[in-house]
Amino acid sequence: DALPIYTSSSTKKLNAKVHDAVCEHCKDVLEWRIKYKKYKTLTQPKKCVKCLQKTVKDAYHIVCKPCAYKLELCAKCGKKEEIVLSDKRPPNVDECDSRDQIGRA
């Protein structure tokens, strides 16, 4: 059974989304959610569990991208797994204002 192809603007945005700063397993989970229409986007930024700032802008993530790259953690599960990298370079790790609080959480 082939799945129907949806072409709404929101579906096109989700299909074009690049999942970076996550491990292979979490990347597969996020792609499954998009494929089967289970992915729900965030309406407001969430709090990062490492720097405690409201900087998490991707749905289902618990760590902001600067902290994830700096600490080499998966942004979704928070484990120290091998991170799947995209073609884009990682974001500036200095974006995270409270670098001194990273070790606390």
N, CA, C and O atoms as a DFTB+ gen file, in Angstrom:
420 C
 N C O
     1  1       0.830      -1.186       0.000
     2  2       0.000       0.000       0.000
     3  2       0.872       1.248       0.000
     4  3       1.698       1.448       0.891
     5  1       0.679       2.055      -0.986
     6  2       1.398       3.321      -1.044
     7  2       0.596       4.380      -0.300
     8  3      -0.629       4.446      -0.406
     9  1       1.309       5.202       0.451
    10  2       0.639       6.277       1.171
    11  2       0.280       7.389       0.202
    12  3       1.021       7.638      -0.749
    13  1      -0.837       8.060       0.423
    14  2      -1.174       9.185      -0.454
    15  2      -0.167      10.315      -0.268
    16  3       0.406      10.465       0.811
    17  1       0.047      11.097      -1.300
    18  2       0.987      12.205      -1.244
    19  2       0.201      13.470      -0.926
    20  3      -0.700      13.864      -1.667
    21  1       0.564      14.103       0.204
    22  2      -0.094      15.336       0.623
    23  2       0.750      16.515       0.168
    24  3       1.979      16.461       0.228
    25  1       0.107      17.569      -0.282
    26  2       0.856      18.697      -0.824
    27  2       0.488      20.026      -0.180
    28  3       0.697      21.076      -0.789
    29  1      -0.046      20.011       1.018
    30  2      -0.342      21.282       1.679
    31  2       0.962      21.989       2.028
    32  3       2.020      21.360       2.065
    33  1       0.892      23.281       2.282
    34  2       2.106      24.054       2.551
    35  2       2.791      23.593       3.834
    36  3       4.020      23.538       3.895
    37  1       2.005      23.262       4.858
    38  2       2.616      22.805       6.110
    39  2       3.284      21.446       5.931
    40  3       4.338      21.198       6.518
    41  1       2.696      20.572       5.138
    42  2       3.289      19.262       4.882
    43  2       4.579      19.407       4.088
    44  3       5.547      18.687       4.335
    45  1       4.598      20.324       3.146
    46  2       5.819      20.557       2.370
    47  2       6.938      21.064       3.269
    48  3       8.091      20.665       3.104
    49  1       6.613      21.938       4.218
    50  2       7.623      22.439       5.155
    51  2       8.176      21.304       6.014
    52  3       9.385      21.219       6.230
    53  1       7.291      20.428       6.506
    54  2       7.739      19.328       7.339
    55  2       8.599      18.344       6.555
    56  3       9.593      17.838       7.076
    57  1       8.224      18.068       5.308
    58  2       9.009      17.147       4.495
    59  2      10.390      17.704       4.177
    60  3      11.335      16.940       3.981
    61  1      10.514      19.017       4.124
    62  2      11.792      19.644       3.818
    63  2      12.658      19.848       5.071
    64  3      13.820      20.238       4.960
    65  1      12.105      19.590       6.242
    66  2      12.819      19.833       7.501
    67  2      14.043      18.929       7.624
    68  3      13.976      17.729       7.354
    69  1      15.159      19.524       8.035
    70  2      16.398      18.783       8.234
    71  2      16.531      18.482       9.719
    72  3      16.461      19.390      10.547
    73  1      16.722      17.226      10.056
    74  2      16.881      16.826      11.453
    75  2      18.368      16.719      11.745
    76  3      19.024      15.754      11.351
    77  1      18.896      17.728      12.447
    78  2      20.292      17.668      12.825
    79  2      20.402      17.753      14.341
    80  3      19.439      18.115      15.016
    81  1      21.550      17.429      14.865
    82  2      21.832      17.399      16.305
    83  2      21.046      16.290      17.007
    84  3      20.778      16.392      18.204
    85  1      20.670      15.227      16.275
    86  2      19.997      14.084      16.879
    87  2      20.719      12.794      16.481
    88  3      21.436      12.757      15.481
    89  1      20.523      11.748      17.268
    90  2      21.124      10.456      16.952
    91  2      20.311       9.765      15.850
    92  3      19.224      10.221      15.493
    93  1      20.839       8.679      15.323
    94  2      20.199       7.981      14.207
    95  2      18.800       7.492      14.582
    96  3      17.864       7.622      13.792
    97  1      18.655       6.928      15.790
    98  2      17.354       6.416      16.231
    99  2      16.313       7.539      16.303
   100  3      15.194       7.391      15.812
   101  1      16.694       8.659      16.919
   102  2      15.752       9.774      17.055
   103  2      15.421      10.378      15.698
   104  3      14.291      10.816      15.480
   105  1      16.376      10.410      14.792
   106  2      16.132      10.898      13.441
   107  2      15.080      10.017      12.757
   108  3      14.176      10.527      12.095
   109  1      15.201       8.690      12.920
   110  2      14.221       7.771      12.341
   111  2      12.837       7.983      12.949
   112  3      11.830       7.946      12.241
   113  1      12.790       8.207      14.267
   114  2      11.511       8.440      14.951
   115  2      10.845       9.703      14.420
   116  3       9.647       9.707      14.138
   117  1      11.629      10.783      14.282
   118  2      11.065      12.044      13.784
   119  2      10.582      11.903      12.347
   120  3       9.536      12.444      11.989
   121  1      11.336      11.179      11.518
   122  2      10.910      10.966      10.132
   123  2       9.638      10.122      10.074
   124  3       8.780      10.352       9.221
   125  1       9.510       9.145      10.975
   126  2       8.293       8.327      11.031
   127  2       7.096       9.201      11.393
   128  3       6.029       9.089      10.791
   129  1       7.285      10.077      12.388
   130  2       6.199      10.959      12.802
   131  2       5.729      11.848      11.650
   132  3       4.530      12.068      11.481
   133  1       6.670      12.356      10.865
   134  2       6.303      13.197       9.731
   135  2       5.593      12.368       8.670
   136  3       4.579      12.791       8.115
   137  1       6.131      11.186       8.391
   138  2       5.573      10.334       7.337
   139  2       4.128       9.947       7.629
   140  3       3.290       9.951       6.728
   141  1       3.836       9.615       8.876
   142  2       2.495       9.149       9.237
   143  2       1.631      10.220       9.903
   144  3       0.668       9.903      10.601
   145  1       1.982      11.493       9.682
   146  2       1.171      12.629      10.133
   147  2       0.980      12.677      11.651
   148  3      -0.087      13.062      12.128
   149  1       1.994      12.293      12.401
   150  2       1.937      12.347      13.861
   151  2       2.764      13.492      14.432
   152  3       2.707      13.756      15.632
   153  1       3.532      14.174      13.585
   154  2       4.433      15.238      14.021
   155  2       3.638      16.503      14.308
   156  3       2.872      16.966      13.463
   157  1       3.819      17.060      15.500
   158  2       3.176      18.319      15.863
   159  2       4.266      19.331      16.158
   160  3       5.154      19.071      16.970
   161  1       4.205      20.477      15.509
   162  2       5.219      21.501      15.705
   163  2       5.004      22.234      17.025
   164  3       3.909      22.216      17.586
   165  1       6.057      22.873      17.508
   166  2       5.960      23.676      18.719
   167  2       5.338      25.023      18.397
   168  3       5.556      25.574      17.318
   169  1       4.567      25.548      19.330
   170  2       4.007      26.882      19.148
   171  2       4.861      27.917      19.867
   172  3       4.902      29.077      19.457
   173  1       5.546      27.509      20.940
   174  2       6.421      28.399      21.701
   175  2       7.696      27.638      22.041
   176  3       7.658      26.415      22.181
   177  1       8.827      28.333      22.177
   178  2      10.079      27.649      22.535
   179  2       9.973      26.981      23.907
   180  3       9.313      27.483      24.816
   181  1      10.646      25.834      24.024
   182  2      10.681      25.108      25.300
   183  2      11.988      25.392      26.015
   184  3      12.922      25.936      25.426
   185  1      12.053      25.021      27.289
   186  2      13.237      25.248      28.091
   187  2      14.247      24.115      27.885
   188  3      13.895      22.938      27.964
   189  1      15.491      24.479      27.622
   190  2      16.573      23.508      27.465
   191  2      16.911      22.933      28.838
   192  3      16.973      23.678      29.817
   193  1      17.130      21.623      28.926
   194  2      17.419      21.000      30.217
   195  2      18.870      21.216      30.648
   196  3      19.221      20.918      31.790
   197  1      19.715      21.728      29.760
   198  2      21.120      21.961      30.102
   199  2      21.379      23.409      30.504
   200  3      21.968      23.655      31.556
   201  1      20.951      24.369      29.689
   202  2      21.239      25.778      29.998
   203  2      20.056      26.490      30.650
   204  3      20.192      27.630      31.093
   205  1      18.914      25.839      30.711
   206  2      17.703      26.360      31.353
   207  2      17.159      27.631      30.700
   208  3      16.446      28.402      31.342
   209  1      17.491      27.852      29.438
   210  2      16.958      28.983      28.682
   211  2      15.839      28.478      27.768
   212  3      15.807      27.298      27.420
   213  1      14.931      29.360      27.385
   214  2      13.861      28.971      26.452
   215  2      14.389      29.056      25.024
   216  3      14.054      29.978      24.281
   217  1      15.222      28.081      24.650
   218  2      15.893      28.109      23.352
   219  2      15.602      26.886      22.501
   220  3      16.121      26.791      21.389
   221  1      14.791      25.944      22.977
   222  2      14.484      24.741      22.206
   223  2      13.330      25.074      21.264
   224  3      12.201      25.291      21.704
   225  1      13.624      25.112      19.965
   226  2      12.627      25.527      18.987
   227  2      12.116      24.377      18.137
   228  3      11.220      24.574      17.317
   229  1      12.663      23.179      18.313
   230  2      12.222      22.020      17.547
   231  2      11.351      21.119      18.416
   232  3      11.641      20.908      19.593
   233  1      10.291      20.595      17.831
   234  2       9.375      19.724      18.562
   235  2      10.083      18.443      18.984
   236  3      10.944      17.942      18.261
   237  1       9.731      17.918      20.132
   238  2      10.226      16.668      20.704
   239  2      11.675      16.748      21.169
   240  3      12.221      15.728      21.589
   241  1      12.324      17.909      21.115
   242  2      13.698      18.056      21.573
   243  2      13.695      18.521      23.020
   244  3      12.759      19.187      23.461
   245  1      14.758      18.163      23.772
   246  2      14.874      18.586      25.168
   247  2      16.107      19.451      25.395
   248  3      16.225      20.104      26.431
   249  1      17.029      19.459      24.427
   250  2      18.267      20.227      24.534
   251  2      18.339      21.172      23.333
   252  3      18.024      20.772      22.213
   253  1      18.750      22.420      23.557
   254  2      18.888      23.350      22.433
   255  2      20.084      22.936      21.576
   256  3      20.986      22.243      22.047
   257  1      20.080      23.365      20.325
   258  2      21.132      22.953      19.392
   259  2      22.532      23.391      19.829
   260  3      23.463      22.593      19.719
   261  1      22.727      24.628      20.323
   262  2      24.075      24.998      20.767
   263  2      24.598      24.083      21.881
   264  3      25.760      23.677      21.849
   265  1      23.759      23.757      22.856
   266  2      24.177      22.851      23.936
   267  2      24.427      21.442      23.393
   268  3      25.384      20.781      23.798
   269  1      23.577      20.987      22.486
   270  2      23.728      19.649      21.923
   271  2      25.050      19.514      21.186
   272  3      25.744      18.507      21.333
   273  1      25.405      20.523      20.393
   274  2      26.677      20.472      19.673
   275  2      27.862      20.604      20.622
   276  3      28.872      19.919      20.464
   277  1      27.733      21.484      21.604
   278  2      28.847      21.723      22.525
   279  2      29.124      20.496      23.394
   280  3      30.280      20.130      23.607
   281  1      28.058      19.861      23.896
   282  2      28.211      18.708      24.791
   283  2      28.181      17.375      24.047
   284  3      28.336      16.315      24.654
   285  1      27.980      17.433      22.720
   286  2      27.901      16.240      21.873
   287  2      26.812      15.284      22.348
   288  3      27.033      14.084      22.510
   289  1      25.627      15.858      22.566
   290  2      24.457      15.092      23.000
   291  2      23.413      15.089      21.896
   292  3      23.394      15.970      21.036
   293  1      22.547      14.086      21.934
   294  2      21.384      14.083      21.054
   295  2      20.393      15.107      21.610
   296  3      20.093      15.102      22.803
   297  1      19.891      15.979      20.745
   298  2      18.981      17.036      21.206
   299  2      17.609      16.501      21.583
   300  3      16.851      17.185      22.271
   301  1      17.275      15.285      21.144
   302  2      15.956      14.731      21.438
   303  2      15.984      13.835      22.675
   304  3      15.181      14.037      23.586
   305  1      16.874      12.862      22.733
   306  2      16.888      11.938      23.873
   307  2      17.887      12.350      24.953
   308  3      17.790      11.884      26.089
   309  1      18.848      13.220      24.613
   310  2      19.813      13.691      25.597
   311  2      20.947      12.729      25.863
   312  3      21.752      12.972      26.762
   313  1      21.039      11.637      25.109
   314  2      22.103      10.657      25.307
   315  2      23.334      11.040      24.499
   316  3      23.241      11.767      23.510
   317  1      24.469      10.549      24.927
   318  2      25.727      10.843      24.245
   319  2      25.929       9.807      23.133
   320  3      26.822       8.963      23.211
   321  1      25.095       9.886      22.111
   322  2      25.152       8.985      20.961
   323  2      25.907       9.666      19.830
   324  3      26.229      10.851      19.913
   325  1      26.187       8.908      18.770
   326  2      26.795       9.517      17.594
   327  2      25.740      10.379      16.908
   328  3      24.652       9.906      16.579
   329  1      26.071      11.637      16.700
   330  2      25.117      12.610      16.184
   331  2      25.113      12.579      14.659
   332  3      26.166      12.558      14.021
   333  1      23.911      12.576      14.086
   334  2      23.763      12.634      12.639
   335  2      23.949      14.090      12.231
   336  3      23.228      14.970      12.699
   337  1      24.916      14.338      11.358
   338  2      25.192      15.705      10.933
   339  2      24.584      15.963       9.573
   340  3      24.536      15.078       8.718
   341  1      24.125      17.179       9.384
   342  2      23.601      17.572       8.082
   343  2      24.698      18.295       7.313
   344  3      25.816      18.437       7.809
   345  1      24.384      18.751       6.106
   346  2      25.350      19.474       5.292
   347  2      25.645      20.856       5.858
   348  3      26.720      21.412       5.633
   349  1      24.686      21.404       6.592
   350  2      24.892      22.731       7.171
   351  2      25.896      22.626       8.316
   352  3      26.013      21.588       8.968
   353  1      26.621      23.729       8.546
   354  2      27.550      23.730       9.668
   355  2      26.763      23.938      10.957
   356  3      25.692      24.543      10.931
   357  1      27.278      23.444      12.090
   358  2      26.543      23.587      13.352
   359  2      26.375      25.053      13.733
   360  3      27.205      25.889      13.375
   361  1      25.309      25.365      14.454
   362  2      25.088      26.749      14.858
   363  2      26.165      27.214      15.823
   364  3      26.873      26.401      16.417
   365  1      26.282      28.505      15.972
   366  2      27.264      29.091      16.856
   367  2      26.955      28.683      18.296
   368  3      25.863      28.952      18.797
   369  1      27.913      28.033      18.963
   370  2      27.668      27.569      20.327
   371  2      27.625      28.721      21.317
   372  3      27.209      28.531      22.460
   373  1      28.044      29.906      20.906
   374  2      27.989      31.061      21.792
   375  2      26.583      31.632      21.903
   376  3      26.350      32.537      22.705
   377  1      25.619      31.111      21.095
   378  2      24.234      31.579      21.180
   379  2      23.639      31.308      22.555
   380  3      22.768      32.046      23.013
   381  1      24.096      30.273      23.201
   382  2      23.580      29.877      24.501
   383  2      24.214      30.793      25.553
   384  3      25.402      30.655      25.845
   385  1      23.448      31.721      26.124
   386  2      23.984      32.753      27.003
   387  2      24.578      32.217      28.294
   388  3      25.587      32.738      28.769
   389  1      23.977      31.196      28.865
   390  2      24.408      30.737      30.175
   391  2      25.274      29.481      30.057
   392  3      24.874      28.398      30.482
   393  1      26.453      29.641      29.481
   394  2      27.383      28.522      29.338
   395  2      27.843      28.013      30.685
   396  3      28.175      26.837      30.829
   397  1      27.866      28.902      31.683
   398  2      28.324      28.492      33.006
   399  2      27.307      27.591      33.701
   400  3      27.665      26.888      34.645
   401  1      26.046      27.593      33.259
   402  2      25.015      26.768      33.887
   403  2      24.885      25.396      33.240
   404  3      24.118      24.560      33.717
   405  1      25.623      25.154      32.162
   406  2      25.463      23.889      31.425
   407  2      25.759      22.689      32.311
   408  3      25.052      21.684      32.230
   409  1      26.767      22.762      33.142
   410  2      27.135      21.620      33.979
   411  2      26.164      21.356      35.113
   412  3      26.175      20.265      35.683
   413  1      25.309      22.339      35.464
   414  2      24.412      22.190      36.609
   415  2      23.328      21.156      36.387
   416  3      23.022      20.371      37.284
   417  1      22.754      21.148      35.214
   418  2      21.563      20.320      34.980
   419  2      21.913      18.899      34.742
   420  3      21.026      18.073      34.529
